[in-house]
Structures are given as structure tokens and as C-alpha cells.
Amino acid sequence: MTTAVTVRNFLLSELHWDETKGALTPEFGLIENHVVDSMGLLMLVSFVEQQFGIELADEELVPANFGTIASIASLVDKKMLDRGRAGA
């Protein structure tokens, strides 16, 4: 399962996004379309850190990184790649 699919499934199951409000595509705006609010963002950050075994720095918690499923997946994939390089 890809990072994007994992994040999408979390949004659908845990944040109870009703897809009739808009298709939850990789580029669908999560903040402006009210998929996540401040509490949902905290839940999402916690999920991402636990699910993928990464730590997110405060400066990474910005709309540019959490505005879409694609941007979240890109951040997670980069962090996991960087972690893999550090362990090599």
C-alpha cells in the first residue's frame, strides 16, 4: 500500500470524511475543504509519525506539507528515505 493510500484511508476511517462532499484525490485541499481541522491535524500528525516510524519537526507542520494527501505522502516518503540513508 502506498503512503498516499494509507493517509487517504486514515482520513476516511478516522476523520470520517464524507466523500460526497468532494473526491478525496491526492491533490484535494484538505484544509480549505475542511477535511482536517486543528484537532484532525493533530490526529493526522500522530498517525503519520506512528504509522511510518518518523518524527516531524515543528517547522514541518505547515500547510505546504499537510495541505493535500500528495504533500503529506511526499514529506513522509522523503523522511523515510532520509532515515534509510542515515542508517546505511
Backbone torsions as a table, in degrees:
resi	resn	phi	psi	omega
1	MET	NA	134.8	-178.6
2	THR	-76.3	163.7	176.8
3	THR	-58.6	-45.5	-178.3
4	ALA	-61.2	-42.0	179.7
5	VAL	-66.4	-39.9	178.4
6	THR	-61.8	-45.2	179.2
7	VAL	-65.9	-43.3	179.3
8	ARG	-59.9	-45.1	179.8
9	ASN	-61.8	-37.8	176.6
10	PHE	-62.3	-45.7	-179.3
11	LEU	-61.4	-39.7	-179.8
12	LEU	-71.3	-42.4	-174.3
13	SER	-86.2	-45.2	-174.1
14	GLU	-89.8	-33.4	179.5
15	LEU	-99.1	-0.1	172.9
16	HIS	54.7	44.6	177.6
17	TRP	-68.3	129.5	178.0
18	ASP	-91.3	107.7	-174.4
19	GLU	-63.0	-14.8	177.7
20	THR	-68.3	-15.3	177.1
21	LYS	-80.1	-12.3	-179.2
22	GLY	155.9	144.9	-179.0
23	ALA	-68.4	132.0	-177.8
24	LEU	-89.3	70.8	179.8
25	THR	-83.5	167.7	179.4
26	PRO	-57.5	-28.7	-177.4
27	GLU	-101.5	3.6	179.9
28	PHE	-66.3	127.3	-178.2
29	GLY	-67.1	114.2	-175.9
30	LEU	-76.2	-36.0	-176.7
31	ILE	-81.6	-51.6	-177.0
32	GLU	-68.7	-21.0	177.6
33	ASN	-99.0	10.7	173.3
34	HIS	60.7	31.8	172.9
35	VAL	-72.6	-41.5	175.8
36	VAL	-121.7	140.3	170.8
37	ASP	-113.1	-167.6	-176.0
38	SER	-63.0	-41.2	178.3
39	MET	-68.1	-41.6	178.3
40	GLY	-62.6	-35.6	178.6
41	LEU	-66.0	-41.4	176.9
42	LEU	-62.0	-42.6	178.1
43	MET	-63.7	-41.8	-179.5
44	LEU	-64.6	-44.9	178.7
45	VAL	-61.3	-46.0	179.0
46	SER	-61.1	-44.1	178.6
47	PHE	-60.6	-48.2	-177.9
48	VAL	-60.1	-45.7	-179.5
49	GLU	-62.1	-44.8	-178.2
50	GLN	-72.2	-45.7	-175.9
51	GLN	-63.8	-40.0	-173.5
52	PHE	-106.1	-0.1	176.5
53	GLY	64.8	39.7	180.0
54	ILE	-123.2	164.0	173.0
55	GLU	-117.8	133.8	178.6
56	LEU	-103.9	130.3	177.7
57	ALA	-78.5	154.5	179.9
58	ASP	-53.3	-39.2	-177.1
59	GLU	-71.1	-11.3	176.8
60	GLU	-88.2	-11.3	-177.9
61	LEU	-87.5	66.4	-177.6
62	VAL	-125.7	156.1	-179.9
63	PRO	-54.0	-31.9	179.3
64	ALA	-61.7	-30.1	179.8
65	ASN	-93.5	-19.4	-176.2
66	PHE	-124.4	17.8	-178.1
67	GLY	-79.5	-26.5	-179.8
68	THR	-142.6	164.2	174.8
69	ILE	-62.2	-39.9	179.9
70	ALA	-61.2	-41.6	-179.0
71	SER	-69.8	-35.6	176.6
72	ILE	-65.4	-47.3	-179.6
73	ALA	-60.7	-40.4	179.1
74	SER	-62.7	-45.3	178.4
75	LEU	-61.8	-48.2	-178.5
76	VAL	-62.0	-47.0	-178.8
77	ASP	-61.7	-38.8	178.5
78	LYS	-65.9	-44.0	-179.8
79	LYS	-63.2	-40.5	-179.6
80	MET	-68.8	-37.3	177.0
81	LEU	-65.4	-45.5	178.5
82	ASP	-61.0	-40.2	178.5
83	ARG	-63.7	-40.8	178.2
84	GLY	-63.8	-38.4	177.8
85	ARG	-66.9	-38.1	-178.1
86	ALA	-68.7	-30.2	-178.9
87	GLY	-85.9	-7.9	-176.1
88	ALA	-82.6	NA	NA
